[in-house]
């Protein structure tokens, strides 16, 4: 069984401004790069066999910093992207409330559904795990996909996943489980 170290990308300016990023491509800011280097330091003693990442630049750059420390290339997978928030992307919570007064938390208007997000991400994680049986793999993604994977693994997990936080999962048969379960 593969062990997947699922990591949220480093900080961006839109994280600081509390804007919905979704699939809008935003780069890491200076703090985000510092976080990614600190993550590389934390993972320096772990044997990684592969590094995968969302193709969005904030995740890709985070992955490249860690992969460089391990002498690995980064495999980019669009299926690891953040949830598509549709017309909400680029907006703050206040702007969403003003423009979409009927909006409710958890209902993303014209964006991707939670079910579609979970299917997309879990399918990608299963493919990664199947290709790396018995190995430890780093996967850099986004908060929404990580929460979706945790829910599918039967773990409520943290509601808030910080930049460069690490969550460990394994694949038991076809099921994702928290690593060590």
C-alpha positions in Angstrom: 0.0 0.0 0.0 1.3 3.5 -0.8 1.5 6.3 1.7 0.4 9.6 0.3 1.6 12.8 2.0 -1.1 15.2 0.9 0.0 18.9 1.2 -1.7 22.2 0.7 0.3 24.7 -1.3 2.1 27.7 0.3 0.5 31.1 0.8 -0.6 33.4 -2.0 -1.7 37.1 -1.9 -5.3 36.0 -2.4 -5.0 33.8 0.7 -4.0 36.9 2.6 -6.9 38.9 1.1 -9.3 36.0 1.8 -10.3 35.8 -1.8 -11.7 32.6 -3.3 -9.0 31.3 -5.6 -10.5 28.1 -7.0 -8.9 27.3 -10.3 -7.6 30.9 -10.9 -3.9 30.6 -11.2 -2.2 32.6 -8.5 1.5 32.3 -7.6 3.1 31.9 -4.2 4.0 35.1 -2.4 7.2 35.5 -0.4 5.6 34.0 2.7 4.4 31.0 0.6 7.9 30.4 -0.7 9.3 30.5 2.8 6.6 28.0 3.9 7.5 25.7 1.0 11.2 25.8 2.0 10.2 25.1 5.6 8.1 22.1 4.4 11.1 20.9 2.4 13.2 21.1 5.6 10.5 19.1 7.6 10.3 16.4 4.9 14.1 16.2 4.3 14.5 13.1 6.4 11.6 11.2 4.7 12.2 9.0 1.7 10.0 10.2 -1.1 9.6 8.1 -4.2 7.6 10.5 -6.3 6.1 14.0 -6.2 2.8 14.9 -7.8 1.1 18.3 -8.0 -1.9 20.2 -9.2 -0.8 22.1 -12.4 -1.8 25.5 -10.8 1.4 27.5 -10.1 0.9 27.9 -6.3 0.9 24.1 -5.9 3.5 23.4 -8.6 6.0 25.8 -7.1 5.5 24.3 -3.6 6.0 20.9 -5.1 9.1 21.9 -7.0 10.8 23.3 -3.9 10.3 20.0 -2.0 11.1 17.8 -5.0 14.3 19.7 -5.6 15.5 18.8 -2.1 14.8 15.1 -2.9 16.2 15.1 -6.5 12.8 14.3 -7.9 10.8 15.7 -10.8 7.2 16.9 -10.3 4.4 15.1 -12.2 1.6 17.6 -12.9 -2.0 16.4 -12.7 -4.9 18.8 -13.5 -7.2 16.5 -11.5 -5.5 17.7 -8.3 -6.7 21.3 -8.9 -8.8 23.2 -6.4 -12.5 23.2 -6.7 -13.9 25.3 -9.6 -15.9 28.0 -7.8 -17.3 29.5 -11.0 -18.3 33.1 -10.7 -17.2 33.3 -7.1 -13.5 33.1 -8.0 -11.6 36.2 -7.1 -14.3 37.4 -4.7 -14.1 37.8 -0.9 -16.8 36.5 1.4 -18.3 40.0 1.7 -18.4 40.4 -2.1 -20.1 37.1 -2.5 -22.7 38.0 0.1 -23.3 41.3 -1.7 -23.5 39.9 -5.3 -25.2 36.6 -4.4 -27.5 37.4 -1.4 -29.1 33.9 -1.6 -25.7 32.2 -1.3 -25.3 29.7 1.5 -22.1 28.2 2.9 -21.3 24.9 1.1 -23.4 25.9 -2.0 -21.1 27.3 -4.6 -23.5 28.7 -7.2 -22.3 27.8 -10.7 -19.1 26.1 -9.6 -18.1 22.4 -9.4 -20.2 20.3 -7.0 -18.7 18.7 -3.9 -19.4 15.2 -5.4 -17.7 16.0 -8.7 -14.7 17.4 -6.8 -14.4 14.3 -4.6 -14.7 11.9 -7.5 -12.0 13.8 -9.5 -9.6 14.0 -6.6 -10.1 10.5 -5.2 -9.7 8.9 -8.6 -6.4 10.8 -9.1 -5.2 9.7 -5.7 -6.1 6.0 -6.4 -4.2 6.1 -9.6 -1.2 7.6 -7.8 -1.3 5.0 -5.0 -1.7 2.1 -7.5 1.4 3.3 -9.4 3.5 3.5 -6.2 2.6 0.4 -4.1 4.8 0.3 -1.0 6.2 3.7 -1.6 5.8 7.2 0.0 4.5 9.9 -2.4 4.1 13.6 -1.9 1.0 15.1 -3.5 0.7 18.9 -3.5 -2.9 20.2 -3.9 -5.4 22.6 -2.4 -7.7 22.9 0.7 -10.8 21.7 -1.1 -9.4 18.5 -2.6 -7.6 17.6 0.7 -10.9 18.0 2.7 -12.7 15.9 0.0 -10.1 13.2 0.3 -10.3 13.2 4.1 -14.1 12.9 4.0 -13.8 9.9 1.6 -11.2 8.4 3.9 -13.9 8.5 6.7 -12.0 11.1 8.6 -13.6 14.5 9.3 -10.1 15.8 9.4 -9.4 19.4 10.1 -11.9 21.9 8.8 -9.2 24.4 8.2 -6.0 23.1 6.4 -3.2 25.6 6.6 -0.7 26.4 3.9 1.9 23.7 3.7 0.1 21.4 6.2 0.6 17.7 5.7 -2.1 15.0 5.8 -1.1 11.3 5.5 -3.3 8.8 3.7 -3.0 5.3 2.5 -5.0 3.1 0.1 -6.6 0.0 1.5 -8.0 -1.9 -1.5 -10.0 0.8 -3.2 -10.5 2.9 -0.1 -8.5 5.8 1.1 -7.8 5.6 4.9 -5.8 7.8 7.3 -2.2 6.5 7.2 -1.5 4.1 10.1 -5.1 2.8 10.1 
